[in-house]
Amino acid sequence: MSGARRRNLNTVPRDTNPMAKVVMDPSNDSCRPPPPKVTVIIVNWNGGRFLQRCLAALQEQTVTPHEIILVDNASTDGSLDIARDFPFVRILSQKENLGFARGNNVGVMSADIDSEWIALLNPDAFPDPRWLEELLSAAEKHPGYDVFGSKLLTATEPRLLDGKGDIYHISGLVWRDGHGEPDDHPHKETSGEPCRTPQNGQFRHAGAYPLGHTGRCPEPVETAGFPSVEHGAVSSQAWNDSKGYQSTCSNEIFSPCAAAAMYRKKAFEESGGFDEDFFCYVEDVDLGFRLRLLGYRALYVPASIVYHVGSATTGDHHSDFVVYHGHRNLVWTYVKNMPGILFWLLLPCHLTLNLVSIFWFGIQGKGPVIIKAKYDALQGIPRMWNKRRQIQAGRHISIRDIWHVLNKQKGDRLLLATITGCNRCCGLKED
């Protein structure tokens, strides 16, 4: 990490800082300490048609970022000219397209040493004015979490969810929770009331929560009608069917979509950041898995809202580029991260998933690209296995803990997600 100290936007006089905001707290704002320092990082490649709206939205944040870094991956569409219209943005212009993974790592390495948090934002993601404030508020209320994900709404149809975080299945399939579903529970101000768990309505210690639950909720939740579950055994559908529980609460998730997410800088650095071999797609799930193995947890913050276009610069969800990188990286994520005996016990599921994917994309006319993706994945396994040794040697949590946070959905719903959920599952979502 660079030791150079960067300009703090909060130190610029208000009349010269176009981003300066005063956040009023009726309770007694004068007694509150200043918010933690956050570096916002945007990795851009020919996203100029969205960049102006993205940066303008950052300018309207109720909490001013400590700094905003734009890593431009050799764009040729005039993106840099647009960025220069925003003097508070620090531009890191690259000579080639580094990809999403390496681009973000470059941004983090260039961040101010004083920044406690790193917030990632895609250029085609447009944050609500309270986006950053809500993430920081969640971090303050939930100190047991170090990674936070936003509610992503579809930019062209804001009534629909783009996602609430990423789900990792025991087979290695990943998909974005809630993608394409109606946003039936728009943001309500947080009351601060503790959520009751589905079991007996009791407030439990954070370490005992099943995936999909934390200690606070926008409003008290009645427990009548909730499924009776054991630790970690609840499916996302069960939560969703329980009076909107998943949509209204800040829920623990496997990992956030890096289109709009916040990471504790120390945790990001300890994990090694994004795997640059991935280039793009599924790298956020891989990072989330490694952070979990280190003992860090991720939280979905529904009050932190972002409007997301998705796959804006890499082609549609079925482009060769997306299919190739997603399905190659799916294999690498499993090989690197699935711990201990789970790797071998679940390997038949993973192999089946890959065979089904090859068959499905083959009949869709994508045979050559899916075959190349899997072939290159196999070619890279020795390199990934070396990474696996280092990752597993540093694992801080038990195999049982990982088992509890894996999705175990089965039957026709999983088959549907595998073959037709290709716009939701790994490799076919915008990171």
N, C-alpha and C positions, 0 to 999 in steps of 0.2 A: 504494500500500500504506500502510496505517495504520502510523505509527511508534510507536504506543502499545505498551508492553510489558505482556504479559498474565501472569497468575499462573502460575507454574511448579508443577505438581502435585508435582514431585519435591522441592520445598523445604518442603512441608507436613510437620510431624512425623508419624511413622508412626502414632501413636495417634490422630491426627485425620484421616489420609488413608485412606479406605477402599480405595483402589486400590494402596496401597504394597505393593511386592513386592521380594523379594531374589532375584536370579538367581544361583545358585551355579554356578561353573565349577570343576570339580575340578582343572584345571590350575594355576590361581592367580588367582582372581577379584580379589584385592586389588590386583593389578598392572594390571588392565585399566582403560582409561579408561571413563567413563560413556558409554552409548549416545548417538548423535546425537538431537537433539530432534525429535520428530514431533508434528505437529498432525493429529488424526483429525477428519475432517469427515463428518457425516451430513446429507443433505438428506432431509427427511421431509415427506410430504403424506398425511395420513390413514393412516399406517402404525402406528397405536397398538397394534394387535393383535400386532405383531412387535417393537415398540420396546423393551419391557421385557427381552425375551430378548437382543436385540442389545446393549443397554447393560450388562446383567449379564455378558455374555461379555467385553466390554471391561474390565470390572472385574476379571476373572480373568486378564488378560494377564500373562505372565511378564516383560515389559518394559512399564513404565508410560508411557503417552503423556504428552508434555509438556502437552498440553491436548486436550480433546475439545469440539468445537463442533457443536451441533445447529442447523441452519438449518431452521426450521419454516415451510413455505409455507402459512400460514393454515389449518392443519388444524382440522377441526370434530368430530373423533372423540375428544377428550380426550387427544391425544398430549402436550400440554404438561403436563398433570397427571402423566402417567407420567414424563416427563423430569425434572420437579422433584423426584422421589423420589431422583434421583441428583445429589447436590450438586456433584460434580466436573464436571458437564456445563455448559458455557456455552451458553445458549440465545439464538439470534438469531431472534426472532419476526417474521415478515413479515406485511404487511397483505393480500397477495394471493399467489396461486400463481405464483412466479417461474419454475417449471420446474426441471428437473435441472441444465441448463447454467448458467443465471444463479445459481441457488441455490448451486452449488459455487463459482462465482466470488466471490460475496459472502462465503462462508466463508473462502476463501483470502485475500481482502483484509483480513479481520478477524483472521487468524492472527498469532500472536506473531512479531515481527520476527526473533527468535532461532531460530525453527524452521527446520531444514535440509530437512525432508521434510514432504510433505503426503500423508496416507493417506486415501483415500476409501473409504467403506463405506456400503452401502445399509442402510436400517432392516430389511429382510427378509433380511439376510445375517448369519450368526452365526459369528464367528471362533473357531477353535480357540485354546486358551490360548497357543500358541506362534506364532500368526499374525504378530504384529508383530515378534517376535524373529527369526523366520525371514526376513522381508523385510529387516530391518536386517543380518542376517548375510550375506544374498546381496549386499546393497549393498557391504558391506565386502570380500567375496571377489571381487567383480566390479566394480572401479571404472570400467570402461569403459561401464557402463550407468547410466542415470539414471531409468529407468522400470521398475517391477516389478509383475508380475501374480501373483495367487494361484491355487491350484487350487480351482475352484468345484465342490462336490459338491451334488447335488440334496438339498434339506433333507428332503423327504418320502421319499426313497429314496437314502440316502447311498452305496450301492454304485454309483450311476450318476454319471457326470460331468455337471456343468452346463456346464463349459467350461474350456479351458486357454489362452485367449487368442483374439484375433480374427484371422481370415484375410482378406486383401484380394486379390480376384481381379482379373485384368487387365481384366475387363469392368466393374468397379465393384461387383460383388456382394461382400457380406461375410457371413461366418458365424462362429459360435463353434466353435472347434476342439474336437472330442471330445464335443460335446453329445449326451447320451443314451447314450453308450458306457459299458461297464462300467469301473470303476476297478480294473483288474487289477493295479495296482502301488501298493498303499498305502504311505504314507510310511515310509522307512527313514532312520535317522540318517545324516547325511552323513559319508562317510569322508575327504573332502578329496582323494581321488585324482583326478588329471586325467583327463578323458574323452579317448579317442582319437577322431579324426575318422573318418568312414566311408572316407576315402581313405587307405589304407596304414597306418592306425593311428597316425598321427603327430600330435603336439600342435603346433598351428599358432598363428601370431599371431592375436589376436582379430579384426583387420580382415579376415582371410582366411577366416573361418568362413562356411559357408553358413547361411542362415536355418534356425533349428532347432538351433543348437549353440553351446555356450560351452565354457569350459575345465574345468568341474568337474562331478562326477557323484556320486550317492549311493554308487556302488561302481564299481570298474573295469569297463569295457565291452569285451568281446571284439569284434574287428572282423570275424571270420569270418562270412560271410553277409550283410554289409551291402552295400547297392547301391553300385556304383561311380558316382559323380556328379561333376559339375563344380560350381564355385562357384555357389551360389544356385539350382541346378537341381533340387533335391530336393523332391518333393511331400510334404505332410503324411502321406499314406497310406503312402508309401515309408518314412518314418521309423517310423510306427506298426507296419509289418510287420516291422521289423528288431529282433526280440527285445525289444520294449517300450522301445526307446531313447527315444522321445519322452516316455513316461510317467515314466521314472525319472530323467531328467536335467533340470537347469535349462537350458531351451532358449530361444534367442532367438525372439521372436514379433514379429509386425507391430505389434500394440498390445494392451494388456490390457483386459479388461472392467472398466469403472470401478465395478462393484458392489463390488469389493475390489481396490484397486490403490494403489501408492505412487509418487509423483512427486517428483523433486528440485524443491524450491520454486523455485529459480532458473530451471530449465528451464521449469517451468509458466508462470512470469511472462514469460519471454522469448517464449514461443509466443503469448502473449495469452490463455491460458486457453481455456475452452470457448467456442464460438461461440454466443452467446445467441439468435441467430435460429433455431437448431435447436430450442430449447425442451427437447426430450428425444428420445432414440433416435438412435443412430449418432454422437452428438456425441463419444463417446470414441474412435471410429475416426477421425473428422475430426481430433481433437486428436493422436492417435497419428501420423497422416500428417504433420501439420505439424511435430511434434517430429522425425520422421525427416528431413524436408527440412532441418531445422536441424542435423542431424548427431547427434541423440540416438537411443539404441537402447533396446529394451525386452526384458526377460527374464522368462520364466515360472519361478516358484519353486514346485515341486510340494510342498515341505515346508510351505509357508504355506497352510493349509487353511481354507476358509470354506464353510459350509452355506447354500445360497442357495435362496430360494423362487422368485423371479422373477416379474415382471409382477404383483406382489401388489396394487398400487394403481391400475394403469392398465388393468385388464381382461386377458382371456386374450390369447394370442399372435395371435388372429385378430380382435380387436376393431377397430372402425373407427378408434379413436384410435391404436392401434399401427400399423396398416397405413398410415394417412395420414402420420404423422410419419416413420416409417421410410423409406417409399418417396419421399417428398419429399426427405428429407435425404440419401438415397443419391445423387441427382442432384447436389445441392449439393456433396457431398464430392468427387465426381469432378471437377466443374468447377473447384473451388478449388485442388485439390491435384495432380492428375495433371500431371507436369512436361513442358515442352518438346514435343518431337516425339512423345512417348508419348501426349499428349492426342489428337493428330490420328490417329495410327496405330491407337489402340485405340478411337476414337470409334465406329466401326461395331459393335464388340462391345458397347459401352455402350448404344447405341441398340437393338440387338437384345435385350439384357437387359430394357430398359424395355418393349419391345413384348410380349415373352413374359410379363412380369409383368402387364401390362394384360389380356392374353388369359386368363391363369390366374385372376386374381382376378375377372375378369368372369364366367367360368363358375362361380365359387364364390359368385356373388351379391353380390360386392363391387365391381361395376362403377362405381357413382357415386363411392365413396370413392377408388378407385385413379385414376380419371380426375381427380378434384379434386386428388389428391396430385401427379400429374404436371403438371397445369395450373399449380398454384401454384409448382411447382418451376421451370417455364419462366418464369413471371412474375418470379421472384426471380433469374434468371440475370444480369441487368445488375448487381445488387448483389453477387452472388457473384463476378462477373468483376472488379469493382473490388478485392475482397478478394484475388482470385487474383494480381493485379499486385503487390500488396504481399508476398504469401507467396512468389511465385516470385523476386522481387527479392532476398529474403533467404535464398534456398536456398544451403546450404553443401555439399551432396553432389551427386555427378554423377547424370545420368540413368541411367547404367549401374548405379549402386548401387541406385537405386529399382527398376529392372527386376529385379534379382536377388532382391528381397524380395517381389515380387508373386507370387501363386499363379497358375500357368499350367495348372491342371487343365482337361481338356477331355473331350468325349465324353459318354457317358450319365451318368457320375457328376456332371458339372456340371449337366446338365439336371435330374437328380434333385434336386440342391441348389437349383436355381432354382425349380422348381415345387412340390416337396413338402417341400423344406427350409425352408419359410416359417416354421417355428418355430425355425429356426436362423439363417436369413440375416438380412441387415440389415433393420432395421425391425421384426423380429419376435423380438427378444431383449430381455431386461431389462438396462438399463445401470446 
